[in-house]
């Protein structure tokens, strides 16, 4: 309700051309809130609001807009206005923008950007996609280890406004190697004539420029940092990564894993921005694969038609057995995939994981079999032998499903694939076929068919 009220007030000021009051009103809002309000407007109104924003505020708001709106705005601005946006964006945000823009737009933006901005952007663009180097920013505060505290504070005053953060300053030697860090609060509390090299923290945690962004996110979680330095192979400081970028990465990686676990080709667009055709292309490959693999289930049922004609009651329990096995496999796979993603499970832990899943499977299988046996005897009133066939199959199906559910993701990880690919739909298809094979084999042994 509050956002609707703010949106109405903004549009009312815009319609009545009270631009001075509108600019004052916008200046009191948070950057992210302004972007959210703008995305509720028509394109024409959005452009008008954006042009009214002060130059420094415009760049901050621009970084919070989605890609489509950024594209629309940047292509609507004059060369000078577009250059102002690029020059005032943090380098990592500018790179994110350019990676989503058509080549002709990128060429235009880089041509009008300042030499320093163009150098920083080109520097970041050379790193592999999804690496630490590609998401870092080069706007940080670095200090020489021989500076005094007073000199360091004076430097922060000069470069701090254009830096991503000044909470942590990075101490470099003469070869620009990272030798320590010093927090701003320690500088403010130290004597002005103390040497930075004497008060800095020497045990520096850093990441390499080529480290995968998902591994970088794990480092942030492990050490609970708000910023982390990025170094090259010679330990020279080349940039920093801040926690706001990590939040975006975690959302991106989680979304990708969820899509893979649902057998959908990952998409980098929001659902509402994806066309029907794009959504179709993302879903149909896996659906076709799963449909073809599911034909094995039909082939198994067909091969046991004679047995089913003798004990037609067995047919009624096929859906329940397949669902139970699929659900058990899905539970195991989700648990293991999460453990692999968080680094809680390594390949050396496979024997322990298997032993644990075997015990869990036996406990779950026996409980489900006992409950099902009582149901079959008391309510369905089937024969004792039929109830035994179904109950024994449940135990076997749950055991197989949980073992497959934990082994496939670990195997995929070992082979270099994303373990999320081996999730519920894929595992369910395999378990369904195996459950039916076990079901009919058990029925053959117990019922003699």
C-alpha positions as CSV (number, residue, x, y, z in Angstrom):
1,X,0.0,0.0,0.0
2,X,2.8,2.4,0.9
3,X,4.5,1.8,-2.5
4,X,1.2,2.5,-4.3
5,X,0.8,5.7,-2.4
6,X,4.4,6.8,-3.3
7,X,3.8,5.9,-6.9
8,X,0.7,8.0,-7.1
9,X,2.4,11.0,-5.5
10,X,5.3,10.7,-8.0
11,X,3.1,10.5,-11.0
12,X,0.9,13.4,-9.7
13,X,4.0,15.7,-9.4
14,X,5.1,14.6,-12.8
15,X,1.7,15.2,-14.4
16,X,1.5,18.7,-12.9
17,X,5.1,19.5,-13.9
18,X,6.2,20.3,-10.3
19,X,9.7,19.2,-11.2
20,X,11.5,21.0,-8.4
21,X,9.3,19.4,-5.8
22,X,9.5,16.1,-7.6
23,X,13.3,16.2,-7.5
24,X,13.3,17.0,-3.7
25,X,10.8,14.1,-3.2
26,X,13.1,11.7,-5.0
27,X,16.2,12.8,-3.1
28,X,14.5,11.6,0.1
29,X,14.0,8.1,-1.2
30,X,16.4,5.2,-1.2
31,X,18.0,4.3,-4.5
32,X,16.6,0.8,-4.6
33,X,13.1,2.2,-3.8
34,X,13.2,4.7,-6.6
35,X,14.2,1.9,-9.0
36,X,11.3,-0.2,-7.8
37,X,8.8,2.6,-8.2
38,X,10.2,3.4,-11.7
39,X,9.6,-0.2,-12.8
40,X,5.9,0.2,-12.0
41,X,5.6,3.0,-14.5
42,X,5.1,3.2,-18.2
43,X,8.3,3.7,-20.2
44,X,7.6,7.3,-21.1
45,X,7.1,8.2,-17.4
46,X,10.1,6.2,-16.4
47,X,12.3,8.1,-18.8
48,X,11.0,11.5,-17.6
49,X,11.7,10.5,-13.9
50,X,15.2,9.3,-14.8
51,X,16.0,12.6,-16.5
52,X,14.9,14.5,-13.5
53,X,17.2,12.6,-11.2
54,X,20.5,14.3,-10.2
55,X,23.5,12.9,-12.1
56,X,25.1,11.1,-9.2
57,X,21.7,9.7,-8.0
58,X,20.8,8.6,-11.6
59,X,23.7,6.2,-11.8
60,X,22.9,4.6,-8.5
61,X,19.3,4.1,-9.3
62,X,20.2,2.8,-12.8
63,X,22.2,0.0,-11.2
64,X,19.1,-1.3,-9.5
65,X,16.9,-1.5,-12.6
66,X,16.4,-4.8,-14.4
67,X,18.3,-5.4,-17.7
68,X,15.4,-4.6,-20.0
69,X,14.7,-1.2,-18.4
70,X,18.5,-0.4,-18.4
71,X,18.6,-1.2,-22.1
72,X,15.6,1.0,-22.8
73,X,17.0,3.9,-20.9
74,X,20.5,3.8,-22.1
75,X,19.5,3.6,-25.7
76,X,17.1,6.6,-25.2
77,X,19.8,8.9,-23.7
78,X,22.1,11.1,-25.7
79,X,25.8,10.1,-26.0
80,X,26.7,12.6,-23.3
81,X,24.0,11.4,-20.9
82,X,24.9,7.7,-21.5
83,X,28.5,8.4,-20.9
84,X,27.7,10.1,-17.6
85,X,25.8,7.0,-16.4
86,X,28.7,4.6,-17.4
87,X,31.3,6.9,-15.8
88,X,29.4,7.0,-12.5
89,X,28.6,3.3,-12.2
90,X,30.9,1.1,-10.2
91,X,33.1,-0.9,-12.6
92,X,31.5,-4.2,-11.8
93,X,28.0,-2.8,-12.4
94,X,29.2,-1.3,-15.7
95,X,30.5,-4.6,-16.8
96,X,27.3,-6.4,-15.9
97,X,25.4,-3.8,-18.0
98,X,27.7,-4.1,-21.0
99,X,27.5,-7.9,-21.0
100,X,23.7,-7.7,-21.5
101,X,23.8,-5.0,-24.2
102,X,24.0,-5.6,-28.0
103,X,27.4,-5.1,-29.6
104,X,26.4,-1.8,-31.2
105,X,25.3,-0.3,-27.9
106,X,28.4,-1.5,-26.1
107,X,30.6,0.1,-28.8
108,X,28.7,3.4,-28.4
109,X,29.0,3.4,-24.6
110,X,32.7,2.6,-24.5
111,X,33.4,5.2,-27.1
112,X,31.9,7.9,-24.9
113,X,33.2,6.6,-21.6
114,X,36.1,8.3,-19.9
115,X,39.6,6.7,-20.5
116,X,39.8,5.5,-16.9
117,X,36.3,3.9,-17.0
118,X,37.1,2.3,-20.4
119,X,40.3,0.9,-19.0
120,X,38.6,-0.6,-15.9
121,X,35.8,-2.1,-17.9
122,X,38.2,-3.7,-20.4
123,X,40.3,-5.0,-17.6
124,X,37.3,-6.8,-16.1
125,X,35.9,-8.1,-19.4
126,X,39.0,-10.1,-20.0
127,X,38.3,-12.5,-17.2
128,X,36.3,-15.7,-17.7
129,X,32.5,-15.5,-17.1
130,X,31.5,-16.4,-13.5
131,X,35.0,-16.0,-12.2
132,X,36.1,-13.8,-9.3
133,X,37.8,-11.4,-11.8
134,X,34.6,-10.9,-13.7
135,X,32.5,-9.8,-10.7
136,X,35.1,-7.8,-8.8
137,X,35.3,-4.0,-8.7
138,X,38.5,-2.0,-9.1
139,X,37.2,0.9,-6.9
140,X,38.9,0.3,-3.5
141,X,41.2,2.1,-1.1
142,X,44.8,0.9,-1.1
143,X,47.5,2.1,1.2
144,X,51.3,1.8,1.2
145,X,52.7,0.1,4.2
146,X,55.1,3.0,5.0
147,X,52.4,5.6,5.3
148,X,51.5,7.2,8.6
149,X,47.9,7.0,9.9
150,X,47.4,10.7,9.2
151,X,48.6,10.2,5.6
152,X,46.3,7.2,5.2
153,X,43.3,9.1,6.4
154,X,44.1,11.9,4.0
155,X,44.3,9.5,1.1
156,X,40.9,8.0,2.1
157,X,39.4,11.5,2.0
158,X,40.7,11.9,-1.6
159,X,39.7,8.5,-3.1
160,X,37.0,7.2,-0.7
161,X,34.1,8.9,-2.5
162,X,34.8,6.9,-5.6
163,X,35.4,3.6,-3.8
164,X,33.0,0.7,-3.3
165,X,33.7,0.6,0.4
166,X,36.2,2.3,2.8
167,X,35.5,0.1,5.8
168,X,38.5,-2.0,5.0
169,X,41.7,-0.6,3.4
170,X,44.2,-2.9,1.6
171,X,47.9,-2.5,2.3
172,X,50.4,-3.0,-0.5
173,X,54.1,-3.2,-0.8
174,X,56.2,-1.5,-3.5
175,X,55.3,-4.2,-6.0
176,X,51.6,-3.9,-5.3
177,X,51.5,-7.2,-3.5
178,X,48.8,-7.5,-0.9
179,X,50.6,-7.7,2.5
180,X,47.8,-6.7,4.9
181,X,44.5,-5.0,5.7
182,X,43.5,-2.2,8.1
183,X,40.0,-1.3,9.2
184,X,38.9,2.3,9.1
185,X,38.0,2.2,12.7
186,X,41.5,1.2,13.7
187,X,42.9,4.2,11.7
188,X,40.5,6.6,13.5
189,X,41.5,5.2,16.9
190,X,45.3,5.1,16.3
191,X,47.8,7.8,16.8
192,X,48.4,10.0,13.7
193,X,52.1,9.2,13.5
194,X,51.8,5.4,13.7
195,X,53.0,3.5,10.6
196,X,50.4,1.5,8.7
197,X,52.8,-1.5,8.4
198,X,52.9,-1.7,12.2
199,X,49.1,-1.7,12.8
200,X,47.9,-3.6,9.8
201,X,46.4,-7.1,10.0
202,X,48.8,-9.4,8.2
203,X,46.8,-12.6,7.9
204,X,44.9,-11.7,4.8
205,X,42.2,-13.9,3.3
206,X,41.9,-13.4,-0.5
207,X,40.6,-15.1,-3.6
208,X,42.2,-15.6,-7.0
209,X,40.9,-13.9,-10.1
210,X,40.1,-17.2,-11.7
211,X,38.2,-18.7,-8.7
212,X,34.6,-19.7,-9.6
213,X,32.0,-17.2,-8.3
214,X,30.2,-20.0,-6.4
215,X,33.4,-20.8,-4.5
216,X,33.9,-17.1,-3.8
217,X,30.4,-17.1,-2.2
218,X,31.4,-20.1,0.0
219,X,34.5,-18.1,1.2
220,X,32.2,-15.1,2.1
221,X,30.0,-17.5,4.1
222,X,32.9,-19.2,5.8
223,X,34.6,-16.0,6.9
224,X,31.5,-13.8,7.3
225,X,33.2,-10.9,5.3
226,X,31.5,-7.9,3.8
227,X,34.4,-7.5,1.3
228,X,37.2,-9.7,0.1
229,X,40.3,-8.8,-1.9
230,X,41.0,-10.4,-5.3
231,X,44.6,-11.1,-6.2
232,X,46.4,-12.5,-9.3
233,X,48.9,-15.4,-9.3
234,X,51.7,-13.1,-8.0
235,X,49.5,-12.0,-5.1
236,X,49.1,-8.5,-6.6
237,X,45.8,-6.8,-5.6
238,X,43.6,-6.3,-8.7
239,X,40.2,-5.7,-7.2
240,X,37.7,-6.4,-4.4
241,X,34.3,-8.3,-4.2
242,X,31.6,-6.9,-1.9
243,X,28.8,-8.8,-0.2
244,X,26.1,-7.1,-2.3
245,X,27.5,-8.9,-5.4
246,X,27.6,-12.2,-3.4
247,X,23.9,-11.9,-2.6
248,X,23.2,-11.6,-6.3
249,X,25.4,-14.6,-7.1
250,X,23.8,-16.8,-4.4
251,X,20.3,-15.9,-5.8
252,X,21.5,-16.7,-9.3
253,X,23.2,-20.0,-8.3
254,X,20.2,-21.1,-6.2
255,X,17.7,-20.3,-9.1
256,X,19.9,-22.3,-11.5
257,X,20.0,-25.3,-9.2
258,X,16.3,-25.2,-8.7
259,X,15.7,-25.1,-12.4
260,X,18.0,-28.0,-13.0
261,X,16.4,-30.0,-10.2
262,X,13.1,-29.5,-11.9
263,X,14.5,-30.6,-15.3
264,X,14.5,-27.2,-16.8
265,X,17.3,-25.7,-18.8
266,X,18.5,-22.7,-16.7
267,X,17.4,-19.2,-17.9
268,X,19.0,-15.9,-17.0
269,X,15.7,-14.0,-17.4
270,X,12.9,-13.5,-14.8
271,X,9.8,-15.6,-15.5
272,X,7.6,-12.6,-16.4
273,X,10.3,-11.4,-18.9
274,X,10.5,-14.8,-20.7
275,X,8.4,-15.4,-23.8
276,X,6.3,-18.5,-24.3
277,X,8.7,-19.7,-27.0
278,X,11.7,-19.2,-24.7
279,X,10.0,-21.1,-21.9
280,X,9.1,-23.9,-24.3
281,X,12.7,-24.3,-25.5
282,X,13.9,-24.4,-21.9
283,X,11.5,-27.2,-20.9
284,X,11.0,-29.4,-23.9
285,X,14.5,-31.1,-24.1
286,X,14.3,-32.6,-20.7
287,X,10.6,-33.5,-21.1
288,X,11.5,-35.4,-24.3
289,X,14.3,-37.2,-22.7
290,X,12.3,-38.1,-19.6
291,X,9.4,-39.3,-21.8
292,X,11.6,-41.5,-23.9
293,X,13.3,-43.0,-20.7
294,X,9.8,-43.5,-19.2
295,X,9.0,-45.9,-22.1
296,X,11.1,-48.5,-20.3
297,X,8.5,-48.5,-17.5
298,X,5.8,-49.3,-20.1
299,X,8.0,-52.0,-21.6
300,X,8.4,-53.7,-18.2
301,X,4.7,-53.7,-17.5
302,X,4.0,-55.1,-21.0
303,X,6.5,-58.0,-20.5
304,X,4.6,-59.0,-17.3
305,X,1.1,-58.9,-18.9
306,X,0.5,-62.6,-18.3
307,X,1.4,-62.3,-14.6
308,X,-0.9,-59.4,-14.2
309,X,-3.8,-61.2,-15.9
310,X,-3.5,-63.9,-13.2
311,X,-3.2,-61.5,-10.3
312,X,-5.0,-58.4,-11.7
313,X,-5.0,-56.9,-8.2
314,X,-1.2,-56.3,-8.5
315,X,-1.9,-53.6,-11.0
316,X,-3.7,-51.4,-8.4
317,X,-0.5,-51.0,-6.4
318,X,1.9,-50.0,-9.2
319,X,1.3,-46.2,-8.9
320,X,1.8,-46.3,-5.1
321,X,5.1,-48.3,-5.4
322,X,6.4,-46.0,-8.1
323,X,5.5,-42.8,-6.2
324,X,7.0,-44.1,-2.9
325,X,10.3,-45.0,-4.6
326,X,10.4,-41.7,-6.5
327,X,9.7,-39.7,-3.4
328,X,12.3,-41.5,-1.4
329,X,14.9,-41.0,-4.1
330,X,14.0,-37.3,-4.4
331,X,14.4,-36.8,-0.6
332,X,17.9,-38.4,-0.7
333,X,19.0,-36.5,-3.8
334,X,17.9,-33.1,-2.5
335,X,19.7,-33.7,0.8
336,X,22.9,-34.8,-1.0
337,X,22.8,-32.1,-3.6
338,X,22.5,-29.5,-0.9
339,X,25.5,-31.0,1.0
340,X,27.6,-31.0,-2.2
341,X,26.6,-27.4,-3.0
342,X,27.6,-26.2,0.5
343,X,30.8,-28.2,0.6
344,X,29.5,-30.4,3.4
345,X,30.0,-33.6,1.4
346,X,33.2,-34.5,-0.4
347,X,34.0,-37.5,-2.6
348,X,35.9,-39.1,0.3
349,X,32.6,-39.1,2.3
350,X,30.8,-41.4,-0.1
351,X,31.1,-44.6,2.1
352,X,29.8,-42.7,5.1
353,X,26.9,-41.2,3.0
354,X,26.0,-44.7,1.6
355,X,26.1,-46.3,5.0
356,X,23.9,-43.6,6.5
357,X,21.4,-43.8,3.6
358,X,21.2,-47.6,3.9
359,X,20.3,-47.3,7.5
360,X,17.7,-44.5,6.9
361,X,16.3,-46.5,4.0
362,X,15.9,-49.7,6.0
363,X,14.1,-47.7,8.8
364,X,11.9,-45.9,6.4
365,X,11.2,-49.0,4.3
366,X,10.2,-51.1,7.2
367,X,7.9,-48.4,8.6
368,X,6.2,-47.9,5.3
369,X,5.9,-51.6,4.6
370,X,4.4,-52.3,8.1
371,X,1.8,-49.5,7.7
372,X,1.0,-50.7,4.1
373,X,0.7,-54.3,5.2
374,X,-1.8,-53.4,7.9
375,X,-3.8,-51.3,5.4
376,X,-3.8,-54.1,2.8
377,X,-5.0,-56.7,5.3
378,X,-7.5,-54.6,7.3
379,X,-9.0,-52.2,4.7
380,X,-8.2,-53.6,1.2
381,X,-8.7,-57.2,2.4
382,X,-6.3,-58.7,-0.1
383,X,-4.6,-62.0,0.4
384,X,-1.7,-62.4,2.8
385,X,0.7,-63.3,0.0
386,X,-0.3,-60.3,-2.1
387,X,0.2,-58.0,0.9
388,X,3.7,-59.6,1.4
389,X,4.6,-58.9,-2.2
390,X,3.7,-55.3,-2.0
391,X,5.3,-54.7,1.4
392,X,8.6,-56.5,0.5
393,X,8.7,-54.4,-2.7
394,X,8.3,-51.2,-0.7
395,X,11.4,-52.0,1.4
396,X,13.5,-52.8,-1.7
397,X,12.2,-49.8,-3.7
398,X,13.0,-47.4,-0.9
399,X,16.4,-48.9,-0.4
400,X,17.3,-48.7,-4.1
401,X,15.8,-45.2,-4.4
402,X,17.8,-43.7,-1.6
403,X,21.0,-45.3,-2.8
404,X,20.5,-44.0,-6.3
405,X,19.4,-40.7,-5.0
406,X,22.7,-40.2,-3.2
407,X,25.0,-41.9,-5.6
408,X,24.0,-40.1,-8.9
409,X,24.6,-36.5,-7.6
410,X,28.0,-37.6,-6.1
411,X,28.9,-39.4,-9.4
412,X,27.9,-36.3,-11.4
413,X,30.0,-34.1,-9.2
414,X,33.0,-36.4,-9.6
415,X,32.7,-36.4,-13.4
416,X,32.6,-32.6,-13.4
417,X,28.8,-32.1,-14.0
418,X,26.4,-30.1,-11.9
419,X,24.9,-32.5,-9.3
420,X,21.6,-30.6,-9.5
421,X,21.1,-32.2,-13.0
422,X,20.7,-35.6,-11.2
423,X,17.6,-34.5,-9.3
424,X,14.1,-35.7,-8.8
425,X,12.7,-36.1,-12.4
426,X,15.8,-38.0,-13.6
427,X,16.1,-40.2,-10.5
428,X,12.3,-40.8,-10.3
429,X,12.4,-42.2,-13.9
430,X,15.2,-44.7,-13.0
431,X,13.6,-45.7,-9.7
432,X,10.2,-46.3,-11.3
433,X,11.7,-48.8,-13.7
434,X,13.7,-50.6,-11.1
435,X,10.8,-50.7,-8.6
436,X,8.6,-52.4,-11.3
437,X,11.3,-55.0,-12.0
438,X,11.7,-55.7,-8.3
439,X,7.9,-55.8,-7.9
440,X,7.4,-58.4,-10.5
441,X,10.4,-60.5,-9.5
442,X,9.1,-60.6,-5.9
443,X,5.6,-61.5,-7.1
444,X,7.1,-64.3,-9.2
445,X,8.9,-65.7,-6.2
446,X,6.2,-65.4,-3.7
447,X,3.1,-66.0,-5.8
448,X,4.7,-68.5,-8.2
449,X,3.5,-66.7,-11.4
